[in-house]
Amino acid sequence: MVKQKSCNHYRAIADTFHPSKAIVVYPGDCLDLLKTIPDETLQLVVTSPPYNIGKEYEQKLDIEVYLQQQALVIAECVRVLSPRGSICWQVGNYVDRAAIIPLDAALYPVFSDCGLRMRNRIVWHFEHGLHCSRRFSGRYETINWFTKSDDYVFNLDPVRVPQKYPGKKHFKGPKAGQYSGNPLGKNPGDVWLIPNVKSNHVEKTEHPCQFPVELIERLVLALSNKGDWVLDPFLGTGTSVIAAIRHDRRGIGAETVPKYVELACTRIRQEMEGVLRTRPMDRPVYDPVEAGNCLTVAPWPKNIAKQKSLSEKTNKTDRITD
């Protein structure tokens, strides 16, 4: 819970940028907000922009026009980014006549032309989504992480995950017999399995493309320090600001849709009051078999079923051979 000395006991949510503020939700276009922010002010820019797929909050554009619009925003984000800062652009695929165009690849030249250096192309993997019948169902999006210089903030320890083999030891060399893993945990790598926000997710709102708080928490903890500014130019339901203030950073974002501005402010206030429900960062991904969920048992006769249950191991005799 974040408090200040005020009549409502909580920090106010401002609607315009000022260095003395801690939380800003700008009800308008992000380019208008960015014009009010001085050069090299912000430590982290993290966002999931519209994918140009015709959602209710966007107008589907020709891909070249869309990329030009994104380039304008990216250039302004680079201007306000501190020399040790990072930009994380989380995107999926643009679909054109049933063919997909990976937006991270299409946008890479824009970041490169701005002089940024890519540090990771993080694959965010999730296990639920739309089911396809003429191609494999999409189960990932990407987070392209860029820095402005080679001297950038990177805090690994706060985002380490449990070791797979915590008791493993070096078996030879000068460290033979010593534990080989870091006692704080291991580097999470560049493939992150984090559940996406679907209908039964604790964080689900009416927004159709909401990303989970824990995804942004990992970026906030790793790529910024306490007191730093975190910007989301396409704020949506306020997730990035929530992740920022949860870890004693300052959060700022812009949103053009009035109902999402209101929703973002409501969720941010709930976070400050300590009542916002979110999925914890350290919670393991749900395993329906281990949990004893009866829905893992196939309802159709065994002579019809082709797939095995998750708990059933494949025997050597089941494998297809030439």
Buried (B, 14 or more C-beta within 10 A) or exposed (E): EBEEEEEEEBBEBBBEBEEEBBBBBBBEBBBEBBEEBEEBBBBBBBBBBBBBBEEEBBEBBEBEEBBEBBBEBBBBBBBBBBEBBBBBBBBBBBBEEEEEEBBBEBBBEBBEEBEBEBBEEBBBBBEBBEEEEEEEEBEBBBBBBBBBEEEBBEEBEEBBBEBEEEEEEEEEEEEEEEBEBEEEBBEBEBEBEBBBBEEEBEBBBEBEBBBBBBBBBBBBBBBBBEEBBBBBBBBBBBBBBBBBBBBBBBBBBBBBBEEBBEBBBBBBBBBBEEEBEBBEBEEEEEEEEEEEEEEBEEEEEEEEEEEEEEEEEEEEEEEEEE
